[in-house]
Amino acid sequence: MDGDPGVHTRFSRALTGAIERSGLSLLGIQARLAERAVPVSVGALSYWRSGQRRPEGPLSRQVVDELESVLGLATGELSRWLGPSRRSGPVRERTSYDELLDVPALTGPVAEHLGSLGLLDSQDRLVEVSVHSTVDVDCDREMTHQASRFLFRAVRAQVATLPILLTNDGMPFPEAPRLLSLRGGRVGRSILDLSAGVAVWEVLLPRPLDVGETVVVEHDLALPRLGEGTEALRYEQYLVRSVRDVLLWVRFDPECLPSSCETYQRQAGHAEEVRSVDVDPGGGLHHTAAGIGPGAFGVRWTW
């Protein structure tokens, strides 16, 4: 840690309280800061909130100034707890493990398309309580099908929509993914951007949800084939908040099993946790946890 532990405690408590009162997720805060041309990773915000680090340097202090505005605070309400910087002279902003916890997909075309459907702030209106997701991998070493079930809880009144989002890590889709089925809602508008590798479907809920109400949504996707020379090597779920129950199930063709597999999870303030696992004789491999996030949760393998 940098600086006086007491300062860390006072700043992190003030920040935590302000975030809770705002009702915003860290992802929502990040998006609002990005709109003001003030970039910061979700991981950095999580570190500051937990007190494991404090903002240092002029760029981080600028983020704090904008945070006060985003969170509806008076000028100086957060920055007064920082005290003087412990850095001397010009120092580059730190790039470290917190950058691994960022969500680069929610910028550029993804943010543009979500915004055009009025869904960019969906994480501030609904929280994931439970996430169960299954993906099939064939003998061409490609993911062919994804089925997911979510339990959402509304944290804002009159929540009527949510997105299904599929991206290809910034690479183009060579063919269109298809939404095969949807339960718990009906399909509204959709956007398919093959060149950016982004697909978004708007889900219209059966009725608007009030604060505290829950809804179950299931969907099945036919995933685009990425072509010769492209191998699936991991399946990951990014968790914006702590989630009560997470289950990932990867199903390989029994005739084409990977040579090694491991599960992993990355949470702000913690080293990556990795565990070697074996695929069962039927080709299945699952990873489950309770009360995990924010961070990345996944399975990866080698052929």
Residue pairs with C-beta under 8 A, 6 or more apart in sequence:
1 8
1 52
1 53
1 54
2 53
2 54
2 56
2 86
3 54
3 56
3 83
3 86
4 83
7 54
7 81
7 82
7 83
8 51
8 52
8 53
8 54
9 51
10 81
11 48
11 51
11 54
11 78
11 81
11 82
12 48
12 49
12 50
12 51
12 54
13 51
14 77
14 78
14 81
15 48
15 49
15 67
15 78
16 49
18 67
18 71
18 72
18 73
18 77
18 78
19 26
19 29
19 49
19 71
21 71
21 72
22 29
22 70
22 71
22 72
23 124
23 155
23 156
24 32
24 70
24 71
24 124
25 123
25 124
25 127
25 240
25 241
26 42
26 45
26 46
26 49
26 240
26 241
26 294
27 42
27 103
27 106
27 123
27 240
28 121
28 123
28 124
29 45
29 67
29 70
29 71
30 40
30 41
30 42
30 45
30 103
30 106
31 106
31 111
31 120
31 121
32 70
33 39
33 40
33 63
33 66
33 67
33 70
34 107
34 111
36 66
36 69
36 70
38 62
38 63
38 66
40 60
40 63
41 98
41 99
41 101
41 102
42 101
42 102
42 103
42 240
42 268
42 294
43 97
43 98
43 99
43 100
43 101
43 102
43 268
44 53
44 60
44 98
44 99
46 98
46 101
46 268
46 269
46 294
47 53
47 98
47 268
47 269
48 54
48 55
50 268
50 269
52 268
52 269
53 98
54 82
55 61
55 63
55 64
55 82
56 85
56 86
56 87
56 91
56 94
57 85
57 87
57 91
57 93
57 94
59 93
60 93
61 79
61 82
61 85
64 78
64 79
64 82
65 75
65 79
67 73
67 78
68 74
68 75
68 76
68 77
68 78
68 79
71 78
97 271
98 268
100 266
100 296
101 266
101 267
101 268
101 294
101 295
101 296
103 238
103 240
104 170
105 167
105 169
105 170
106 114
108 170
108 196
109 193
109 196
109 198
110 165
110 167
110 196
110 198
110 200
111 120
113 191
113 193
113 198
113 200
114 120
114 122
114 163
114 165
114 200
116 191
117 163
117 189
117 191
117 200
117 202
118 161
119 161
119 162
119 163
119 200
119 202
122 161
122 162
122 163
123 240
123 241
124 155
124 156
125 154
125 155
125 156
125 159
125 162
126 152
126 153
126 154
126 155
126 159
126 162
126 209
127 152
127 153
127 155
127 241
128 150
128 151
128 152
128 239
128 240
128 241
128 243
129 151
129 152
129 153
129 214
129 243
129 244
129 245
130 149
130 150
130 151
130 243
130 244
130 245
130 246
131 148
131 149
131 150
131 237
131 239
131 243
131 245
131 246
131 247
132 148
132 149
132 150
132 245
132 246
132 247
132 249
133 146
133 147
133 148
133 149
133 235
133 237
133 247
133 248
133 249
134 146
134 147
134 148
134 248
134 249
134 250
134 251
135 143
135 145
135 146
135 147
135 223
135 235
135 248
135 249
135 250
135 251
136 143
136 144
136 145
136 146
136 251
137 143
137 144
137 232
137 250
137 251
137 252
137 253
138 144
138 253
138 256
139 253
139 255
139 256
140 225
141 231
141 232
141 256
141 303
142 223
142 225
142 226
142 230
142 231
142 232
143 223
143 232
143 235
144 222
144 223
144 225
145 220
145 221
145 222
145 223
146 220
146 221
146 223
147 218
147 219
147 220
147 221
148 218
148 219
148 221
149 216
149 217
149 218
150 216
150 217
150 218
151 214
151 215
151 216
152 162
152 214
152 215
152 216
152 217
153 212
153 213
153 214
154 209
154 210
154 211
154 212
154 213
154 214
154 215
155 211
156 211
157 208
157 210
157 211
158 208
158 209
158 210
159 205
159 208
159 209
160 204
160 205
160 207
160 208
160 209
161 188
161 202
161 203
161 204
161 205
162 185
162 203
162 205
162 217
163 200
163 201
163 202
163 203
164 179
164 182
164 200
164 201
164 203
164 219
164 221
165 198
165 199
165 200
166 177
166 198
166 199
166 200
166 221
166 223
167 197
167 198
167 199
168 197
168 198
168 224
168 226
169 197
170 196
170 197
171 197
172 194
172 195
172 196
172 197
173 192
173 194
173 197
173 199
173 224
174 194
174 224
174 225
174 226
174 227
175 194
175 224
175 225
176 192
176 194
176 199
176 224
177 192
177 199
177 221
177 222
177 223
177 224
178 221
178 222
179 187
179 190
179 201
179 219
179 220
179 221
180 220
180 221
180 222
181 218
181 219
181 220
182 201
182 203
182 217
182 218
182 219
182 220
183 216
183 217
183 218
183 219
184 203
184 205
184 206
184 215
184 216
184 217
184 218
185 203
185 204
185 205
185 206
185 215
185 217
186 203
186 204
187 201
187 202
187 203
187 204
188 201
188 202
188 203
188 204
189 202
190 199
190 200
190 201
190 202
191 198
191 199
191 200
192 198
192 199
193 199
201 219
203 217
203 219
205 215
206 215
209 215
231 303
233 300
233 301
233 302
234 298
234 299
234 300
234 301
235 248
235 250
235 298
235 299
235 300
236 296
236 297
236 298
236 299
236 300
237 246
237 248
237 296
237 297
237 298
238 295
238 296
238 297
239 246
239 292
239 293
239 294
239 295
239 296
239 297
240 293
240 294
241 293
241 294
242 291
242 292
242 293
242 294
243 291
243 292
243 293
244 290
244 291
245 288
245 290
246 288
246 289
246 290
246 292
246 293
246 297
247 286
247 287
247 288
248 286
248 287
248 288
248 297
248 298
248 299
249 284
249 285
249 286
250 284
250 285
250 286
250 299
250 301
251 283
251 284
251 285
252 258
252 279
252 283
252 284
252 285
253 283
254 281
254 282
254 283
257 279
257 283
258 279
258 301
258 302
258 303
259 301
259 302
259 303
260 276
260 301
260 302
261 276
261 277
261 278
261 279
261 285
261 299
261 300
261 301
262 274
262 275
262 276
262 277
262 299
262 300
262 301
263 274
263 275
263 277
263 287
263 298
263 299
264 272
264 273
264 274
264 275
264 296
264 297
264 298
264 299
264 300
265 272
265 273
265 289
265 292
265 295
265 296
265 297
265 298
266 272
266 273
266 295
266 296
266 297
267 292
267 293
267 294
267 295
268 294
268 295
270 295
277 285
277 287
277 299
278 285
279 285
285 299
285 301
287 297
287 298
287 299
289 297
